[in-house]
Structures are given as C-alpha cells and as structure tokens.
C-alpha cells in the first residue's frame, strides 16, 4: 500500500512539475491590466484603418531560424533504446533481404531446383502429418513431360529407417492422342507406427494398438470423358502388403484379421465421376460426384477376398462472388467379404484426420463401413490464403443396421489454407473432438493412398 | 522495500517522461515565422543512401519490423497511450512555421495553393521549353534491365546529350501507365513537390541505336552488354500504334549527382541541413492526402531520390516514379484492394479471420474497369481516412489531423478547370476516358475536402487590420464555404480573446462573441493594450470556432495569435494553431 502511495506521489509530483504554473486555465482571474482591456472592449469600433500587418510570404529573407525537431531529444532517444535493440536484432535479416533482392536469389534458387519453364525439377519436401507423423524428402516432377502435357512425379519421404514412404506417378491426359487418359501410380510404404483401434465404432481412445506395415500398391487407371462433365474410369491394382505387430506397445493382437501375415492381391475398380467444379485445385462452384466398386482377390492364398463400393458427393456453393464457398460433402463406403474371404484390417474403411474426420488421430475409426458428412465454410483472408471453419460427422459400422444417430462422431475446427490455381496447396488446421485437439499441417502431396476420396480437402 | 519503491519511481518517471517529453507541440508563438528554410548553403558531398532502394526489405521492414520497433519504442508507445486517453496531443510536424505552414525548402515549394498557377503552368508541370527529348536525331540506348518495376523500359541519350528513362504501357492497357505518370507528376509539381520532367513522346523504334557501352541487367541482375535483341524484346511487349510508333513517357534524368532515396523515417547523418526527422516533416506527412487523392499506392523509399548539386553543393529531395498512381499499378491495373489495405495488412487479416468471412470489405466489389486506358480507379469506395499505400509509410503513420488538413488544403486548391487541364496532359485518345479520370479525381478531391474540413476548423488566409490604434479587425476565409464543402454557406463563428501572459495566467479579455461574417472585431488595439513592462510585447490569442447548425455543434478551435511589438506599436499576425 505504501508503495502505491509513493507511486501516486511520484506521479503527482511529475505532473505538477510538467504542467506547473506555466499554463493555466483560460478562465482564471484577470490580471490588473485586464480591467483596462475589458473597458476598452466596450468602446465602439473605429472605422479608420490604421495598417495592414499580415506578414509577407514572398520575402526571400528568412524571418527566423529554420524549425528544429524538438522530438529528437536525448530523452526520446533513451526511451527508444528497445527499438534500437530490435533494429540490431533484425540487422542480419535486413542484410539477407537486400542480398536476396540484389543478387536475385529467388531465381537462382528456382533455377537450382526447377527448369527454366518451371514445369519440372527437384525440390526438397518437409512434412508434418499425413501417413507418417513427420519426415523430410525429395520430390522430382515434370508437368510437361516430352513437352506434351504428360505429368510424372517421384516422391520420397523419410522419417526413420522404419518409416518411409515413396510414390511414383505418371499421367497422360491423352493416351496416343485419343480421348483416353492413362494414370498410373505406385505407392510404397514402410512404417511401424500404424494405429489400429479394435472395436470399430465402439472403440475407445485407450484401445489404440500399434502395427507395422510394409505395402506396395500399384494402380493403373484408364479413363475417358463420356459426355459433358461425366467421365468413367477403370483401375487395376496390385497390392502387396505385410502387416506385423509393432515394436511399440501395445501391439495389435495377432488374431486381428490380416495381422502377422502377408498378402498379394489384385483388384479391379470401375468408377464413374461427375465433376462440374470450376477449378479442381481451388473450386468455388459445382459438383463432384463419384461412385466406385472394388473387387479385391488375394492371389497367393484364399484368405482375403472382398468387394467394396463407395459413393461420394461434394457440392460447392459460391457465396458473394465466389470469394466465399460453402462446401457440403457426403461419403459412404462399404466392404464385404465374398466367397468366404475376409478383409485385412489395414484395408478396412477408415475415418481419421487424413480421411475426413479431422479431430481424430490416425486410424481412429476403422470398420467395413464408413459414413461421413462434412460441411465447410471457406472465406478469403489474404491474397491466396483462405480461412476455413468446418464440422465433420461420421461413423464406421459393420452392418447397415449398426448405423445410428447416436453413433456419429463429431469434430469441428478451423484453419488456414494456402491455395493457388496451380498444383500447390498448403493448410494448417486445428480440429477438436471428443478425443482432444489435433493440429494438421500439410501440403497437397499427401502420401495417402486414395482409398477415401480426399479431393477438395 | 526501498528497492521496489525506487523501481516504481523510475517506472513512473519513464512513463511521464515518455508521455510529456517532446510531445508537446510547440505553440505557434514559439515557432519561427520563417517562410524559406535555410537549407541551400553548401555542404560536403554526402554518401549515397543504399538501403532504401531495395523494395523487398523496405516493404518487409515497414510491414513488420518497423511496426514492432515502433511498439518497442517506449516513448512513442506511451505517448500513443497518452494521446488515446486524452492526456496529450499527438506529436505534430516539426518543420512548420508559426502559421502552421511549411516553409519553402529543398523538399517542398509552396505553389498552387498559395499563389494560383496559370492553366499553362499547371499543364507544363516541371517540364521546360527545351526539355523534351530531341525528336530529330537518333536515341542511343545506354542501359536497360529485365524490368523497371514491372514497367518495360530503358534509358536513352538524345542528341542534346540529355538522358531520359523511357517507360511504356502494357499491351492490354495502352496509355494507362504513361498517362498516370504524366498526370500525377503535374499534380504533385503544382502541389509543391520536386518531381522530374515527364514528357509524352512518340517513339520510332528505328531511331533507337545501341550505345557503345550500353549495359543490360539481365538474369540475376548481372550487367552485360545491351543488344538489339534486348531492345526488341522490350518493344515487343509494348502496344504499337497504327503507324508503327510507340507511345512512351520520357522522364528526364534529374540534375546533379544521385544520392539514393530519402527514407521516410530518420534523417541523413551527413547532411547538416537535414535537421528534422523525415517522419516529422509536414510535407511528407501531408503527402499522405495527396497520395490518397492520386491513389499513389507505391510510396516506397525507392520512389524518392536525393540529388546533390555539385556546383551549389546542397541536396534536393525528389519524388519519382508515378507509375502506380490513378488506375495503374505499373504494368497492371490497380487491384481494388490496393489503396484500401496494405499488401500485408494485419488489421484487415484479423478482421477477416475474426469475421469468418461474414465481414465483407467495402472494396470487395466486382472489378469495374470502365476503360482499359484508365485501369481501376474509382471514387465510390474511396475513403480518405481509410486509404492506404501498398505498405506502411512511416511519415503517413504519423500524419495528424493538422497535417492532413494541410494536405487537404492543397488538394482542394485544384479547381475543376485545373483538374481538367492537368488530366488533359495524359493524352488519352478516348475523350470519355479523359473525362472519367477527371470526374474521379474531382470526386476524390471533394471527399477529401468534406472529410478533413469537417474535422479541423477550416479557417485560413487570416488578415488583421488595426483601426485608430483601438480596434483590431480580423478577417479570414472559411475554406469549407469557399470550396463548397460546408453544410451551409452562412456559418456562425464563436470567438473569444485571451491575453497571453508569460509565466503567469492567461486572461480572457474579450468574452465569447458570436458573429455570422468571417470578420471579427477586437476592441484591443495597440493604443489600448499596455504591456506590463515597457519592453514586453503583448500577445493576444483569438480562439475561433465554427458552427453550421446555429450553435448546436461547434468545431475545434483555430487559435490566431496577434502580437503587438511595443516599439512598432502595432499588432500583426504572429501565429496560428489548430485544434483537432
């Protein structure tokens, strides 16, 4: 208390010192001379003009000293000491920025990684999230292969010796000059931090088990436009996988179907797609609807044989000139064993942070069926940065009878998306769910097998 | 305990020091009555300033680091708080004279708003009779680079041995950039700023030759010999006229030795005339209003240039490069958001994020481009207070209402005829485009006038006359009425007169009076007022307020100081202060 009184006294003393008796209020008592002045004020005006006294602007002779900067005092310089320290801290940045511009470092760097047309090159990759929790790697790409619009990409990402993922991709938009498109991709994965939650839609967070998976999936897709925005495709797939209990505890029990075993399978997937979106990389309006059937048959044994189908619909509604977009998405997928075959657990339908239910950890919800609804509001924030707010609700199920309103799991959140009209995207999102809060940071090359359609997300 | 007490004393002291030290703007009677700054005396040749020419750093610094630094400046931050809570006034410009005006200097020359320029002079701008490039001989290209800003161009030498920077228009917007350069340079010259001579010329490509030592800054900005291919590559991107000629803007090189850009913050340490920190110069703070008027969004340091005159041996300060003014942004039309928000505008980003897209910015309207030759230039959404350059300008950040009022006085001094004359120099082939630009410029001028003349009491051009030594008559003009921005043309004026007393109590010697004419009678002539001591002068302060609604609301005060020299025995104007 005493300190406060001292402080107040100090403040008061300074205030008095600063204001002092130099300036007083205008309505203070008049001086003795003022009585004379007041009296004079009552006298009538005289009409005789004595002299005009407005100072001249045109004189070339300075009529006084040039003004000085009274702000530039030692006190102000002293009080600016933190600013000077900050300026010192930013000095290296300044030097770098100047060198960057002076020597055109951006173009030198781009020339180091990319070709002159910027259609191909090699660039380093850093990833947080996705199939691996994090990693560094390289991507080599050419978006205009043979100068004919063909695209090729090879990517590799390394987290640890046991956690690596690679991808090869090739796309010919006009196979032999025809209306057919050819797309082929190889996806290779080796990781020991897979999560599996036994119990499907009823699993709890503490039920998490860990498994290791080595997998190679090779897809070849032939597609063509049928009419307007409608197109069809057929995909053939080679799938080689080996799942083992991980060294990380608790491990996925060996009795889980497909664990502690390997599989070589072939799959075929016809699909049909309606895509009226204005821009696949930054859609603001239109529909995306896709339906697909998948038949997978193990070729080295008879253990795994299953049929799957999925339907997805996305609707983009432009609001206010398309700057703001409201997105609705519905997704249903179901698998069934056929001919006495079963489904390996790592091929079950999945809802998690990588697959539409963004508030849940990797592998959180897995079962034969998955139902998902998303609504997302996207709005401009700055330049090519969009903000988004979303609500996801979904559930996994074994049979359709299991679907229930009370079984939906919810996640909600928001984030920022860097988007461009080209093939580059970056987003950071925070999503909350009953399991907690998750942060997602990722670029557009996801290293996620497109089991669930993740376009537009 | 004692340590704590001392610490708290120190804290209070720092707080008060920061709030009060140097932040009191000098009252008019203590400011010099100077109309011409004494800054043309010979000095040693200063070093070239190299920092400001790098736009990337300048922009990053001003958008992020400078702002953080300003926040860390204890004095400035506490003063800002003091201003916000009403403890003190903002720091006013430091180079103003007793009449709240800017003395003529190497920075600025009072021109049109003080002594109206003729229509010919307005149209001529900074150009001179023999200043245009010689159109009979060859033009020797002496340098070029891949992009000048993003406007294609190169430097030539004509037969007179004069150097010019040639700038062209983008192919999709013929006339846009060159017209903006020419028009804006004339407005800024008439306002009082130093600008280069800008000429519109027709370029015959066959006249261009390559100089022996001509260089071209190509890949990675590395100089190499300039070739015909370089010239051809530049000219290929330029709209050609039917006769094969190209329209260009020729900017004559400034006289003297270039010393790099002047920064909008701080001062040159090697120029003894540079005694006012640039962010405290009225002409740079008030430039914000002029820039808003012309939509001059690119007010970075690199678009300023100091030139040293080796004969007279002093530095003159120029504004250069007006290719991002009016509807042009170099080789592109202005984006609607420029002029309304900074390139990286944390406040706008914050509002957008907090509003989750429900906040629609007023300028988020469909791009309405009436004429490709004009670009995006509008007045409907223009708000002089909200207007922003592409990135923060330190002088603009310190613009006070008094600075802005000064700028508004200049802007509103351009009549419709003046604007028509200057816009005509842009050389638009479509008269509708010319009319459109003139209309938008006029509308922006009017918005500026209405806005700032409502926030500051717009009384000006004071004259005092003394009658018989007993009565003073103070006349003035109300700029809002004179220029058509007042709600009505017969406002009421309320005034009272105080006598200022040194080291004592100011006294009211004439209580409040109300009149309806811009003429005030003060019955206190030099014969009536006696100094306390014979050698003392007497200073009266006439506080005037204006009301346009019969006294319901009164404007802030204008305070006119009248000083009676006891020897001369007459009153004369000695200063002017404006409340804001």
Interface residues (C-beta under 8 A of the other chain):
Chain A: X2 X3 X6 X7 X10 X11 X14 X15 X18 X21 X22 X23 X24 X26 X27 X28 X29 X30 X31 X33 X34 X36 X37 X38 X40 X41 X42 X43 X45 X46 X47 X48 X49 X50 X51 X52 X53 X54 X55 X56 X57 X58 X59 X60 X61 X62 X63 X64 X65 X66 X67 X68 X69 X70 X71 X72 X73 X75 X76 X79 X80 X81 X82 X83 X85 X86 X87 X90 X93 X94 X97 X98 X100 X101 X102 X103 X104 X107 X108 X320 X321 X323 X324 X377 X378 X379 X380 X381 X382 X387 X389 X414
Chain B: X1 X4 X5 X8 X9 X12 X13 X14 X16 X17 X18 X20 X21 X22 X23 X26 X31 X32 X33 X34 X35 X36 X37 X38 X39 X51 X54 X55 X56 X57 X60 X61 X65 X68 X69 X70 X72 X73 X74 X75 X76 X78 X91 X94 X95 X96 X97 X98 X99 X103 X110 X114 X219 X220 X221 X275 X276 X277 X280 X344 X345 X348 X349 X352 X353 X356 X357 X358 X360 X364 X366 X462 X463 X464 X465 X466 X467 X468 X469 X470 X471 X473 X498 X499 X501 X503 X504 X505 X506 X507 X508 X509 X510 X521 X523 X524 X525 X528 X529 X530 X532 X570 X571 X572 X573
